[in-house]
Amino acid sequence: MSFTLCRAACAFAFTVAALTTGARAGEAGLNAPLFENASQQSVLPSGGGVIHVPTQPFGNPIERVLSTPVVNWYYYGVTAAQIGSYLSANKARIVDLQVESVVNGTPYFTVSMVQNSGPVYGKGWWWYYGQTAAQVGQLASQTHARIISISPYQSGSQLLFAVVMVPNAGADQKGWWWYFGSYAYVTHAISLLPAARVVELENFTYNGSKGFVAVAISNTGTDTDGHWWYINEGLSSVESQVTAQKSQLLSFLGDGGNFDYVSQGNPTAEWWYYANVNPKLLGELLSDYGARPTELRESGGTFDAIMINNANAYTTQIGNEMRAPAKGWIGFKLIDGTTGDVLGGLNSSRLYEPASSIKIYIAIYAMKQIELGHLTLQTQVPHFDPNNFCNSQKIGTETLQTSITQMMENSDDARTDALMSYFGINKITGLANDLGMTHTAVNGYVDCPVPLNHTTLDDETRTYDLLIHGKILTAGDTQTLFSMMAGKHYDFSGMYAGIKTLVNQYAAQYGLTAAQIASYENGILLSQKSGGYWWPGGIVGPNGDLEYRSNGNDGYAQLPLCSGKTKTYKPYLFGMFYEENQPNEPNNLVYSNMLAGAKILENQIKAGISTWKTCSP
């Protein structure tokens, strides 16, 4: 696959080799009709019209540009009955709907939903399918509603519509119209409207002829914005026009190898669009960006998609910093160890090869054996040849304490594999699963040929959370384990150096003295386990994606903070990973850009430094 820059604010457009981008020139929305011959126009039904024009426009943006984070779902290839079940289970409402196909009279849908709660997304709404144009108009009139998504389709000899509506009242009230029919009819109808702009465009085929349906709103008051709509554009043309207009896509759908689209000026948030992506890639992209789909159009098993940022400000900040140099998938998670709140995260449920980060489970297993009375830190365990550890070549014995320390501080793979052999690989996976880490599997020896191991950031951060709350080991044994790990006292990964870089940066900004800096640093605790592999020839990772690098870092940090004049110390659990899917990239720019993970804690460090003078004069 290849990624092509589409514009600064929307990141990348996705193309596949089979996509043709050089077909006939696109037509602007008010240009001449696009038909092979005039006779095509007469076979298409047409209609729509003025639904409601309030005396003044109100303030809420249209649904397609809302970016307040919300729990959301999308489904494809589903029936109306399945949609109903999902709506009930999720306590959701539909924000985008497409009829993918009709099989023996039964329509199948692609649908996007949001949780129907809160001041932004909670509202009354309706959805219908199998409706004629006249019925759509009647329903809108009876419910005093406004269409936010519409999908035309042919069933038998009828042109029918599936629609989603919201009450056109209060802050959501807008003047609006909808028209359907030939391109000539729709463009002419829109051109006659007083100060209107199109916010949704759909194409359809009826009895072999192409038609369009457009939904427009009043382009006045707080709804005033630059606006464009085009049909039959090549992907490169969409890219160049959206870039030049500095606009945000509202509709984007395939049209015979090219695309029809609608855009508005003044983007409301970060957003992205992709063409012809398969379902797996669609899910990966949404997770990588922390986005939700505002429009999905399925065709032949792939999707044209518009996505908008659905992450909080902190997640957006860290995600952008990680993606900036990335050539693959990124993930991170940060938990407040006091409250248990997830402060931010991306891709935290994605399986990844953790390399040496998996060693925390080997160390925990060893410490559990000590607690059970089966071993002590002075028990002699095998010591493998550092040049032949994958073949379990033993060169002597050493204490368990030395073996754990070398594994967790220096990331010594010979010590790691010696302990894995000593305890048994299956028992280590069993321990992780017994702790509730059901997406973690220790399948093979570390830094040896396949099989790969895997885990998730959800599992890794939860493991550290359980550790600091005494739910795996006693508090004393947890501290013993942490004392044998890389961190503040032994900075194998470079993360503590990164933390000190940030401390000095913000100390200079807030005018801390050398004594105050030393006082702040004295309150920092850090115990973490980093890991990384680089496969120059590539390897199929746990998700089935070809990857050339997997790097990560997980652990526990304590950071000082002033509460009034009292020094407090807050615990955090963190994790990050990066999977590179491009060859010939020997330099791990994501890892270095994130200061080995220190930047995940940047906001917390800044907050602590900014208050430190009040309790450390």
URWO-V923736 format. One record per residue. N is the residue number from 1. RES is the residue in one letter. PHI is phi in radians with two decimals (none if undefined). PSI is psi in whole degrees, 0 to 359 (999 if undefined). D_CENTER is the distance of its C-alpha to the mean C-alpha in whole Angstrom. Layout:
BEGIN
[[N | RES | PHI | PSI | D_CENTER] [N | RES | PHI | PSI | D_CENTER]]
END
This chain:
BEGIN
[[1 | M | none | 162 | 19] [2 | S | -2.37 | 145 | 19] [3 | F | -1.93 | 131 | 17] [4 | T | -2.11 | 129 | 19] [5 | L | -1.07 | 129 | 19] [6 | C | -1.83 | 325 | 19] [7 | R | 3.14 | 164 | 19] [8 | A | -1.03 | 319 | 18] [9 | A | -1.46 | 340 | 16] [10 | C | -1.95 | 4 | 14] [11 | A | 1.25 | 263 | 14] [12 | F | -2.33 | 148 | 14] [13 | A | -1.86 | 139 | 16] [14 | F | -1.76 | 134 | 16] [15 | T | -2.26 | 156 | 20] [16 | V | -2.11 | 162 | 22] [17 | A | -1.06 | 331 | 25] [18 | A | -1.38 | 351 | 27] [19 | L | -1.35 | 127 | 25] [20 | T | -1.64 | 126 | 28] [21 | T | -2.00 | 6 | 28] [22 | G | -2.04 | 28 | 31] [23 | A | -1.33 | 195 | 33] [24 | R | -0.98 | 152 | 35] [25 | A | -1.09 | 144 | 34] [26 | G | -1.29 | 163 | 32] [27 | E | -2.07 | 132 | 34] [28 | A | -1.18 | 159 | 33] [29 | G | -1.02 | 332 | 33] [30 | L | -1.88 | 15 | 37] [31 | N | -1.44 | 185 | 38] [32 | A | -1.08 | 152 | 40] [33 | P | -1.11 | 149 | 39] [34 | L | -1.87 | 92 | 38] [35 | F | -2.41 | 150 | 40] [36 | E | -1.23 | 325 | 42] [37 | N | -2.68 | 156 | 45] [38 | A | -1.13 | 337 | 46] [39 | S | -1.15 | 340 | 47] [40 | Q | -1.12 | 331 | 43] [41 | Q | -1.17 | 326 | 43] [42 | S | -1.28 | 339 | 46] [43 | V | -1.53 | 354 | 44] [44 | L | -1.64 | 129 | 41] [45 | P | -1.19 | 157 | 41] [46 | S | -2.56 | 160 | 40] [47 | G | 2.98 | 203 | 40] [48 | G | 1.85 | 200 | 38] [49 | G | 2.50 | 192 | 39] [50 | V | -1.25 | 124 | 39] [51 | I | -1.75 | 308 | 37] [52 | H | -2.81 | 132 | 37] [53 | V | -2.22 | 102 | 38] [54 | P | -1.22 | 164 | 38] [55 | T | -1.20 | 335 | 40] [56 | Q | -2.60 | 146 | 38] [57 | P | -1.33 | 153 | 34] [58 | F | -1.88 | 182 | 32] [59 | G | -1.62 | 337 | 29] [60 | N | -1.17 | 138 | 25] [61 | P | -1.16 | 163 | 23] [62 | I | -1.18 | 157 | 22] [63 | E | -1.01 | 328 | 20] [64 | R | -1.25 | 351 | 18] [65 | V | -2.08 | 9 | 17] [66 | L | -1.24 | 134 | 16] [67 | S | -2.24 | 8 | 13] [68 | T | -1.07 | 129 | 14] [69 | P | -0.97 | 137 | 12] [70 | V | -2.62 | 146 | 12] [71 | V | -1.15 | 134 | 12] [72 | N | -2.55 | 162 | 12] [73 | W | -2.50 | 157 | 12] [74 | Y | -2.50 | 149 | 13] [75 | Y | -2.44 | 154 | 16] [76 | Y | -2.45 | 155 | 19] [77 | G | 1.16 | 33 | 22] [78 | V | -1.98 | 153 | 23] [79 | T | -1.55 | 171 | 26] [80 | A | -1.08 | 322 | 27] [81 | A | -1.12 | 319 | 28] [82 | Q | -1.13 | 319 | 25] [83 | I | -1.02 | 316 | 23] [84 | G | -1.03 | 320 | 26] [85 | S | -1.15 | 318 | 25] [86 | Y | -1.15 | 319 | 21] [87 | L | -1.04 | 317 | 22] [88 | S | -1.19 | 315 | 24] [89 | A | -1.15 | 323 | 22] [90 | N | -1.59 | 352 | 19] [91 | K | 0.89 | 54 | 22] [92 | A | -2.09 | 173 | 20] [93 | R | -2.35 | 157 | 21] [94 | I | -1.47 | 137 | 20] [95 | V | -2.04 | 346 | 19] [96 | D | -2.66 | 138 | 19] [97 | L | -2.52 | 134 | 21] [98 | Q | -2.36 | 136 | 23] [99 | V | -1.47 | 111 | 25] [100 | E | -1.27 | 315 | 25] [101 | S | -2.82 | 166 | 28] [102 | V | -2.22 | 121 | 31] [103 | V | -2.10 | 116 | 33] [104 | N | 0.91 | 41 | 37] [105 | G | 1.49 | 353 | 36] [106 | T | -1.73 | 120 | 33] [107 | P | -1.38 | 143 | 30] [108 | Y | -2.03 | 141 | 26] [109 | F | -2.12 | 154 | 23] [110 | T | -1.89 | 131 | 19] [111 | V | -2.46 | 141 | 18] [112 | S | -2.05 | 137 | 15] [113 | M | -2.25 | 156 | 16] [114 | V | -2.25 | 156 | 15] [115 | Q | -1.13 | 128 | 17] [116 | N | -1.54 | 71 | 21] [117 | S | -2.70 | 164 | 21] [118 | G | 1.50 | 168 | 22] [119 | P | -1.23 | 336 | 23] [120 | V | -1.56 | 315 | 21] [121 | Y | -1.89 | 345 | 20] [122 | G | -1.37 | 120 | 23] [123 | K | -2.94 | 164 | 25] [124 | G | -1.19 | 155 | 28] [125 | W | -2.92 | 167 | 27] [126 | W | -2.48 | 152 | 28] [127 | W | -2.45 | 146 | 27] [128 | Y | -2.47 | 155 | 30] [129 | Y | -2.52 | 167 | 31] [130 | G | 1.20 | 28 | 34] [131 | Q | -1.82 | 141 | 35] [132 | T | -1.34 | 169 | 38] [133 | A | -1.05 | 319 | 37] [134 | A | -1.09 | 319 | 40] [135 | Q | -1.16 | 322 | 38] [136 | V | -1.04 | 313 | 35] [137 | G | -1.06 | 318 | 37] [138 | Q | -1.13 | 317 | 39] [139 | L | -1.12 | 318 | 36] [140 | A | -1.10 | 319 | 35] [141 | S | -1.20 | 316 | 38] [142 | Q | -1.14 | 323 | 39] [143 | T | -1.66 | 358 | 36] [144 | H | 0.92 | 50 | 36] [145 | A | -1.96 | 170 | 32] [146 | R | -2.27 | 136 | 30] [147 | I | -1.28 | 129 | 28] [148 | I | -1.95 | 347 | 24] [149 | S | -2.73 | 137 | 24] [150 | I | -2.48 | 143 | 26] [151 | S | -2.44 | 111 | 27] [152 | P | -1.46 | 147 | 30] [153 | Y | -2.77 | 156 | 32] [154 | Q | -1.73 | 131 | 35] [155 | S | -2.27 | 111 | 36] [156 | G | 1.15 | 234 | 40] [157 | S | -1.71 | 3 | 42] [158 | Q | -1.77 | 145 | 40] [159 | L | -1.65 | 117 | 37] [160 | L | -2.09 | 169 | 35] [161 | F | -2.36 | 142 | 32] [162 | A | -1.87 | 133 | 29] [163 | V | -2.39 | 153 | 28] [164 | V | -2.15 | 133 | 25] [165 | M | -2.29 | 153 | 27] [166 | V | -2.22 | 158 | 27] [167 | P | -1.05 | 131 | 30] [168 | N | -1.62 | 71 | 31] [169 | A | -2.59 | 163 | 33] [170 | G | 1.04 | 222 | 32] [171 | A | -1.23 | 346 | 30] [172 | D | -1.61 | 1 | 28] [173 | Q | -1.28 | 134 | 31] [174 | K | -2.57 | 150 | 32] [175 | G | -1.22 | 136 | 34] [176 | W | -2.69 | 160 | 33] [177 | W | -2.54 | 160 | 34] [178 | W | -2.51 | 142 | 33] [179 | Y | -2.41 | 149 | 35] [180 | F | -2.48 | 157 | 35] [181 | G | 2.47 | 208 | 37] [182 | S | -1.19 | 163 | 38] [183 | Y | -1.02 | 319 | 37] [184 | A | -1.10 | 317 | 40] [185 | Y | -1.13 | 312 | 40] [186 | V | -1.15 | 315 | 37] [187 | T | -1.13 | 321 | 37] [188 | H | -1.14 | 316 | 40] [189 | A | -1.09 | 317 | 39] [190 | I | -1.14 | 323 | 36] [191 | S | -1.16 | 337 | 39] [192 | L | -1.51 | 352 | 41] [193 | L | -1.30 | 145 | 39] [194 | P | -1.41 | 111 | 40] [195 | A | 0.90 | 66 | 37] [196 | A | -2.18 | 160 | 34] [197 | R | -2.45 | 145 | 30] [198 | V | -1.35 | 136 | 29] [199 | V | -2.09 | 348 | 25] [200 | E | -2.59 | 139 | 25] [201 | L | -2.35 | 131 | 26] [202 | E | -2.29 | 147 | 27] [203 | N | -1.95 | 158 | 29] [204 | F | -2.68 | 164 | 31] [205 | T | -2.06 | 128 | 34] [206 | Y | -2.25 | 118 | 37] [207 | N | 0.90 | 39 | 40] [208 | G | 1.50 | 357 | 39] [209 | S | -1.96 | 145 | 39] [210 | K | -1.52 | 138 | 35] [211 | G | -2.35 | 175 | 35] [212 | F | -2.41 | 153 | 32] [213 | V | -2.28 | 134 | 31] [214 | A | -2.25 | 140 | 30] [215 | V | -1.97 | 132 | 29] [216 | A | -2.23 | 156 | 30] [217 | I | -2.23 | 164 | 30] [218 | S | -1.10 | 131 | 33] [219 | N | -1.72 | 61 | 32] [220 | T | -2.40 | 163 | 34] [221 | G | 1.03 | 223 | 34] [222 | T | -1.25 | 348 | 30] [223 | D | -1.55 | 359 | 29] [224 | T | -1.17 | 131 | 30] [225 | D | -2.86 | 157 | 28] [226 | G | -1.09 | 149 | 29] [227 | H | -2.70 | 147 | 28] [228 | W | -2.58 | 149 | 28] [229 | W | -2.59 | 140 | 28] [230 | Y | -2.42 | 156 | 29] [231 | I | -2.22 | 156 | 30] [232 | N | 1.02 | 43 | 30] [233 | E | -1.71 | 139 | 28] [234 | G | -1.19 | 156 | 27] [235 | L | -1.06 | 321 | 24] [236 | S | -1.14 | 328 | 25] [237 | S | -1.23 | 319 | 27] [238 | V | -1.01 | 313 | 24] [239 | E | -1.03 | 311 | 22] [240 | S | -1.18 | 321 | 25] [241 | Q | -1.24 | 318 | 26] [242 | V | -1.13 | 322 | 23] [243 | T | -1.14 | 312 | 23] [244 | A | -1.12 | 322 | 27] [245 | Q | -1.41 | 346 | 26] [246 | K | 0.91 | 48 | 23] [247 | S | -1.92 | 176 | 22] [248 | Q | -2.18 | 128 | 19] [249 | L | -1.23 | 137 | 19] [250 | L | -1.88 | 322 | 20] [251 | S | -2.30 | 145 | 21] [252 | F | -2.79 | 109 | 20] [253 | L | -2.57 | 150 | 22] [254 | G | -1.12 | 149 | 24] [255 | D | -2.61 | 85 | 28] [256 | G | 1.07 | 38 | 30] [257 | G | 1.68 | 342 | 28] [258 | N | -1.95 | 200 | 27] [259 | F | -2.47 | 147 | 25] [260 | D | -1.83 | 143 | 26] [261 | Y | -2.68 | 158 | 24] [262 | V | -2.22 | 139 | 24] [263 | S | -2.45 | 160 | 23] [264 | Q | -2.29 | 157 | 24] [265 | G | -1.35 | 177 | 24] [266 | N | 0.93 | 69 | 23] [267 | P | -0.90 | 139 | 19] [268 | T | -1.51 | 342 | 18] [269 | A | -2.92 | 175 | 15] [270 | E | -1.12 | 142 | 12] [271 | W | -2.67 | 164 | 12] [272 | W | -2.54 | 155 | 11] [273 | Y | -2.42 | 148 | 14] [274 | Y | -2.44 | 151 | 14] [275 | A | -2.12 | 141 | 17] [276 | N | 1.00 | 45 | 19] [277 | V | -1.70 | 143 | 16] [278 | N | -1.37 | 166 | 16] [279 | P | -1.01 | 320 | 14] [280 | K | -1.10 | 313 | 13] [281 | L | -1.15 | 323 | 12] [282 | L | -1.00 | 312 | 10] [283 | G | -1.10 | 320 | 8] [284 | E | -1.14 | 319 | 7] [285 | L | -1.14 | 316 | 6] [286 | L | -1.06 | 319 | 4] [287 | S | -1.21 | 320 | 3] [288 | D | -1.16 | 325 | 4] [289 | Y | -1.62 | 350 | 4] [290 | G | 1.12 | 41 | 3] [291 | A | -1.91 | 168 | 5] [292 | R | -2.20 | 150 | 8] [293 | P | -1.34 | 132 | 10] [294 | T | -1.70 | 339 | 14] [295 | E | -2.70 | 131 | 16] [296 | L | -2.22 | 129 | 16] [297 | R | -2.21 | 111 | 19] [298 | E | -1.52 | 142 | 20] [299 | S | -2.73 | 117 | 23] [300 | G | 1.11 | 29 | 24] [301 | G | 1.56 | 358 | 21] [302 | T | -2.11 | 171 | 19] [303 | F | -2.24 | 143 | 17] [304 | D | -1.71 | 130 | 17] [305 | A | -2.39 | 142 | 14] [306 | I | -2.01 | 134 | 13] [307 | M | -2.22 | 151 | 10] [308 | I | -2.28 | 150 | 10] [309 | N | -1.01 | 130 | 8] [310 | N | -2.17 | 24 | 8] [311 | A | -1.93 | 157 | 8] [312 | N | -1.27 | 173 | 11] [313 | A | -1.10 | 321 | 13] [314 | Y | -1.14 | 314 | 13] [315 | T | -1.08 | 319 | 10] [316 | T | -1.06 | 316 | 10] [317 | Q | -1.05 | 307 | 13] [318 | I | -1.17 | 319 | 12] [319 | G | -1.03 | 316 | 9] [320 | N | -1.14 | 321 | 11] [321 | E | -1.15 | 323 | 14] [322 | M | -1.32 | 322 | 13] [323 | R | -1.32 | 337 | 11] [324 | A | -0.91 | 312 | 15] [325 | P | -1.71 | 3 | 17] [326 | A | -1.31 | 147 | 14] [327 | K | -2.28 | 52 | 15] [328 | G | 3.00 | 209 | 13] [329 | W | -1.74 | 143 | 10] [330 | I | -2.16 | 160 | 9] [331 | G | -2.78 | 150 | 9] [332 | F | -2.74 | 163 | 11] [333 | K | -2.72 | 141 | 12] [334 | L | -2.35 | 128 | 15] [335 | I | -2.07 | 136 | 17] [336 | D | -1.31 | 114 | 21] [337 | G | -1.21 | 344 | 23] [338 | T | -1.44 | 312 | 26] [339 | T | -1.67 | 339 | 24] [340 | G | 1.45 | 1 | 21] [341 | D | -1.21 | 138 | 19] [342 | V | -1.45 | 113 | 15] [343 | L | -1.39 | 335 | 15] [344 | G | 3.13 | 162 | 11] [345 | G | 3.08 | 153 | 9] [346 | L | -2.43 | 139 | 6] [347 | N | 0.99 | 32 | 6] [348 | S | -1.27 | 345 | 9] [349 | S | -1.76 | 2 | 11] [350 | R | -1.33 | 132 | 10] [351 | L | -1.18 | 138 | 14] [352 | Y | -2.57 | 159 | 15] [353 | E | -1.45 | 110 | 19] [354 | P | -1.45 | 355 | 20] [355 | A | 0.92 | 232 | 23] [356 | S | -1.27 | 348 | 25] [357 | S | -1.10 | 338 | 23] [358 | I | -1.19 | 346 | 24] [359 | K | -1.14 | 343 | 27] [360 | I | -1.02 | 325 | 27] [361 | Y | -1.27 | 328 | 27] [362 | I | -1.17 | 317 | 31] [363 | A | -1.14 | 318 | 32] [364 | I | -1.09 | 318 | 31] [365 | Y | -1.05 | 317 | 33] [366 | A | -1.06 | 315 | 36] [367 | M | -1.17 | 326 | 36] [368 | K | -1.12 | 321 | 36] [369 | Q | -1.12 | 326 | 39] [370 | I | -1.17 | 315 | 41] [371 | E | -1.10 | 327 | 40] [372 | L | -1.36 | 354 | 42] [373 | G | 1.48 | 9 | 45] [374 | H | -1.45 | 335 | 44] [375 | L | -2.47 | 170 | 44] [376 | T | -2.30 | 169 | 44] [377 | L | -1.13 | 344 | 43] [378 | Q | -1.67 | 0 | 46] [379 | T | -1.05 | 137 | 46] [380 | Q | -1.39 | 130 | 46] [381 | V | -2.23 | 162 | 44] [382 | P | -1.10 | 149 | 44] [383 | H | -2.11 | 117 | 43] [384 | F | -1.58 | 154 | 42] [385 | D | -1.09 | 122 | 43] [386 | P | -1.12 | 345 | 40] [387 | N | -1.77 | 359 | 41] [388 | N | -2.64 | 36 | 41] [389 | F | -1.29 | 335 | 39] [390 | C | -1.17 | 341 | 37] [391 | N | -1.76 | 15 | 40] [392 | S | 0.97 | 39 | 41] [393 | Q | -1.37 | 110 | 44] [394 | K | -1.48 | 136 | 45] [395 | I | -2.10 | 1 | 47] [396 | G | 2.78 | 198 | 48] [397 | T | -2.30 | 165 | 47] [398 | E | -2.75 | 172 | 45] [399 | T | -1.25 | 153 | 44] [400 | L | -1.05 | 323 | 41] [401 | Q | -1.08 | 316 | 40] [402 | T | -1.11 | 317 | 41] [403 | S | -1.12 | 314 | 39] [404 | I | -1.11 | 315 | 36] [405 | T | -1.07 | 314 | 36] [406 | Q | -1.13 | 325 | 36] [407 | M | -1.20 | 317 | 33] [408 | M | -1.60 | 332 | 31] [409 | E | -1.51 | 307 | 32] [410 | N | -1.69 | 355 | 33] [411 | S | 1.03 | 42 | 31] [412 | D | -1.25 | 115 | 34] [413 | D | -1.31 | 330 | 33] [414 | A | -1.13 | 317 | 37] [415 | R | -1.13 | 320 | 37] [416 | T | -1.04 | 309 | 33] [417 | D | -1.23 | 332 | 35] [418 | A | -1.12 | 317 | 38] [419 | L | -1.21 | 323 | 37] [420 | M | -1.08 | 318 | 35] [421 | S | -1.17 | 320 | 38] [422 | Y | -1.13 | 316 | 40] [423 | F | -1.52 | 326 | 38] [424 | G | 1.78 | 123 | 36] [425 | I | -1.01 | 316 | 33] [426 | N | -1.08 | 327 | 33] [427 | K | -1.20 | 328 | 33] [428 | I | -1.24 | 316 | 31] [429 | T | -1.05 | 318 | 28] [430 | G | -1.04 | 320 | 30] [431 | L | -1.08 | 312 | 30] [432 | A | -1.02 | 316 | 26] [433 | N | -1.16 | 321 | 26] [434 | D | -1.11 | 331 | 29] [435 | L | -1.36 | 355 | 27] [436 | G | 1.73 | 6 | 24] [437 | M | -1.59 | 73 | 22] [438 | T | -1.34 | 352 | 22] [439 | H | -1.83 | 14 | 19] [440 | T | -1.88 | 133 | 21] [441 | A | -2.50 | 126 | 24] [442 | V | -1.71 | 99 | 26] [443 | N | -1.69 | 334 | 28] [444 | G | -2.65 | 170 | 30] [445 | Y | -1.19 | 145 | 31] [446 | V | -1.20 | 136 | 29] [447 | D | 1.07 | 31 | 30] [448 | C | -2.16 | 167 | 31] [449 | P | -0.99 | 165 | 31] [450 | V | -0.83 | 156 | 29] [451 | P | -1.43 | 154 | 28] [452 | L | -1.39 | 155 | 24] [453 | N | -1.62 | 167 | 23] [454 | H | -2.71 | 157 | 20] [455 | T | -2.76 | 188 | 18] [456 | T | -2.35 | 161 | 15] [457 | L | -1.16 | 331 | 14] [458 | D | -1.05 | 314 | 14] [459 | D | -1.17 | 315 | 18] [460 | E | -1.13 | 312 | 19] [461 | T | -1.19 | 326 | 18] [462 | R | -1.16 | 324 | 20] [463 | T | -1.04 | 312 | 23] [464 | Y | -1.16 | 326 | 23] [465 | D | -1.12 | 316 | 23] [466 | L | -1.13 | 323 | 26] [467 | L | -1.08 | 311 | 28] [468 | I | -1.26 | 344 | 28] [469 | H | -1.77 | 14 | 29] [470 | G | 1.20 | 27 | 32] [471 | K | -1.77 | 3 | 30] [472 | I | -2.11 | 308 | 31] [473 | L | -2.13 | 164 | 34] [474 | T | -1.12 | 161 | 36] [475 | A | -1.02 | 320 | 35] [476 | G | -1.15 | 317 | 38] [477 | D | -1.24 | 329 | 37] [478 | T | -1.11 | 317 | 33] [479 | Q | -1.15 | 325 | 35] [480 | T | -1.10 | 315 | 37] [481 | L | -1.06 | 311 | 33] [482 | F | -1.06 | 328 | 32] [483 | S | -1.23 | 342 | 35] [484 | M | -1.68 | 5 | 35] [485 | M | -1.82 | 159 | 31] [486 | A | -1.11 | 152 | 30] [487 | G | 2.88 | 229 | 29] [488 | K | -1.20 | 319 | 31] [489 | H | -1.45 | 340 | 35] [490 | Y | -2.58 | 101 | 34] [491 | D | -1.63 | 70 | 31] [492 | F | -1.11 | 319 | 30] [493 | S | -1.51 | 339 | 27] [494 | G | 1.63 | 5 | 27] [495 | M | -1.22 | 318 | 25] [496 | Y | -1.16 | 326 | 28] [497 | A | -1.06 | 322 | 29] [498 | G | -1.14 | 320 | 26] [499 | I | -1.08 | 317 | 26] [500 | K | -1.13 | 325 | 30] [501 | T | -1.04 | 316 | 29] [502 | L | -1.22 | 321 | 26] [503 | V | -1.04 | 312 | 29] [504 | N | -1.14 | 324 | 32] [505 | Q | -1.07 | 312 | 30] [506 | Y | -1.42 | 334 | 29] [507 | A | -1.11 | 321 | 33] [508 | A | -1.15 | 321 | 34] [509 | Q | -1.14 | 322 | 33] [510 | Y | -1.77 | 7 | 34] [511 | G | 1.24 | 37 | 37] [512 | L | -1.34 | 145 | 37] [513 | T | -1.39 | 169 | 41] [514 | A | -1.06 | 322 | 41] [515 | A | -1.16 | 321 | 42] [516 | Q | -1.19 | 322 | 39] [517 | I | -1.08 | 314 | 36] [518 | A | -1.08 | 321 | 38] [519 | S | -1.11 | 318 | 38] [520 | Y | -1.12 | 311 | 34] [521 | E | -1.11 | 330 | 34] [522 | N | -1.10 | 335 | 36] [523 | G | -1.56 | 358 | 34] [524 | I | -1.45 | 135 | 31] [525 | L | -2.12 | 145 | 30] [526 | L | -2.65 | 124 | 28] [527 | S | -2.39 | 121 | 28] [528 | Q | -2.64 | 164 | 25] [529 | K | -2.33 | 114 | 25] [530 | S | -1.64 | 169 | 23] [531 | G | -2.93 | 157 | 23] [532 | G | -2.96 | 142 | 23] [533 | Y | -2.17 | 150 | 24] [534 | W | -2.29 | 122 | 24] [535 | W | -1.96 | 98 | 25] [536 | P | -0.99 | 327 | 27] [537 | G | -1.60 | 357 | 28] [538 | G | 1.47 | 156 | 24] [539 | I | -2.66 | 151 | 24] [540 | V | -1.43 | 118 | 22] [541 | G | -1.41 | 182 | 19] [542 | P | -1.04 | 338 | 18] [543 | N | -1.66 | 3 | 16] [544 | G | 1.48 | 7 | 18] [545 | D | -1.65 | 143 | 17] [546 | L | -1.26 | 127 | 19] [547 | E | -2.41 | 156 | 19] [548 | Y | -2.04 | 349 | 21] [549 | R | -2.69 | 145 | 20] [550 | S | -2.45 | 119 | 18] [551 | N | -2.30 | 149 | 19] [552 | G | -2.83 | 176 | 18] [553 | N | -2.78 | 131 | 19] [554 | D | -2.39 | 153 | 20] [555 | G | 2.91 | 202 | 22] [556 | Y | -2.22 | 138 | 24] [557 | A | -2.38 | 146 | 25] [558 | Q | -2.05 | 129 | 27] [559 | L | -2.18 | 137 | 28] [560 | P | -1.28 | 154 | 31] [561 | L | -2.75 | 143 | 31] [562 | C | -1.58 | 132 | 33] [563 | S | -2.01 | 96 | 34] [564 | G | 1.19 | 238 | 37] [565 | K | -1.81 | 12 | 39] [566 | T | -1.81 | 133 | 38] [567 | K | -1.38 | 128 | 36] [568 | T | -2.15 | 164 | 33] [569 | Y | -2.38 | 117 | 31] [570 | K | -1.81 | 133 | 27] [571 | P | -1.56 | 145 | 26] [572 | Y | -2.38 | 146 | 22] [573 | L | -2.01 | 130 | 20] [574 | F | -2.38 | 160 | 18] [575 | G | -2.82 | 152 | 16] [576 | M | -2.66 | 155 | 14] [577 | F | -2.60 | 163 | 14] [578 | Y | -2.53 | 126 | 14] [579 | E | -1.96 | 117 | 15] [580 | E | -1.60 | 129 | 17] [581 | N | -1.95 | 18 | 17] [582 | Q | -2.06 | 137 | 20] [583 | P | -1.34 | 171 | 24] [584 | N | 1.04 | 40 | 26] [585 | E | -2.19 | 75 | 24] [586 | P | -1.21 | 339 | 26] [587 | N | -1.65 | 124 | 25] [588 | N | -1.47 | 83 | 22] [589 | L | -1.22 | 329 | 20] [590 | V | -1.12 | 313 | 17] [591 | Y | -1.08 | 315 | 19] [592 | S | -1.22 | 324 | 22] [593 | N | -1.11 | 327 | 20] [594 | M | -1.58 | 10 | 18] [595 | L | 0.91 | 47 | 22] [596 | A | 1.07 | 20 | 21] [597 | G | 1.94 | 349 | 19] [598 | A | -1.06 | 327 | 21] [599 | K | -1.18 | 342 | 19] [600 | I | -1.07 | 332 | 17] [601 | L | -1.74 | 9 | 20] [602 | E | -1.05 | 314 | 21] [603 | N | -1.09 | 324 | 21] [604 | Q | -1.25 | 322 | 22] [605 | I | -1.13 | 316 | 25] [606 | K | -1.06 | 317 | 26] [607 | A | -1.08 | 319 | 26] [608 | G | -1.19 | 315 | 29] [609 | I | -1.11 | 321 | 30] [610 | S | -1.13 | 338 | 31] [611 | T | -1.83 | 353 | 33] [612 | W | -1.13 | 331 | 35] [613 | K | -1.09 | 331 | 38] [614 | T | -1.24 | 335 | 38] [615 | C | -2.12 | 4 | 39] [616 | S | -2.41 | 68 | 40] [617 | P | -1.18 | 999 | 43]]
END
